[in-house]
Amino acid sequence: SATALPQLRHELTVAGVPTAQQPLIVAKFNGTWVSTYTLATGSSLGDPSIAVEPYKTDSDHVNVIWDDNGIVKYSRAADSRGSTISTTWTTPYILTDGGMVGHHPVIGANRSRVVVAWAQGATTDIYSRKRATSDAYNTWGAAANLSNTPSNASDWPTIAMGDTVVVAWEETRNPLDHDVLACIEFGDTLNVADNTTVSSYPHVVFQNQTSGDTLIPYLHTIWAETPEA
């Protein structure tokens, strides 16, 4: 809350965090109060994203991804539905490879898998990796280039998780024409905002049509739209 921020800043100052350092803080609200944990500290931390696996008997993990000076890192903790935030997190695992700069990472999770995506490269493409929730935290499939458009910059990925996975992003056709593309289950790609204006900063989410999972869910997409240059 707004009233808690001054106290939080005070605690960080008391803890001796240098002003040049940025703490990456995970917070949990249990219905009554907020507990926090500093997951990482660095000079160039940014773009954090968080996903929680739906509750099941063998795990209840909180998954966090972030950008550390162009390196995309990941960590998780077994939350176990406790009243406070976990203080036991896995060693940060590097998801980017090939020495290329990655940024704007995002993460999604369901009962069976965890999916991450980020923008990477000089003319950025959207890369994604996935792992089964039953696997170790550092057991990931190889990075896949979802956009694969070397002449067009792709950025601002977003993930929707359900029975299938959708990764969407902003695609630059030219300075005055940006579209929103969505890759379905790491295969077919559709153009959600196919027009001659600037469509940017997309976000996607699934909604079941019924209380069960027998029907194909609706996919909702929202984005910013600039009608003119």
HUDA-V34950 format. One record per run of one state. SS is the DSSP state (hx for helix, st for strand, lp for the rest). FROM is the first residue (numbers start at 1). LEN is the number of residues. Records with the same first field share a line. If there is no record, write none. Layout:
SS->FROM-LEN  FROM-LEN
//
This chain:
lp->1-1  15-7  30-4  43-2  53-3  57-2  60-1  69-2  79-14  95-7  110-3  121-4  133-11  146-8  162-3  175-2  185-4  192-6  208-10  227-3
hx->2-13
st->22-8  34-9  45-8  56-1  59-1  61-8  71-8  93-2  102-8  113-8  125-8  144-2  154-8  165-10  177-8  189-3  198-10  218-9
//
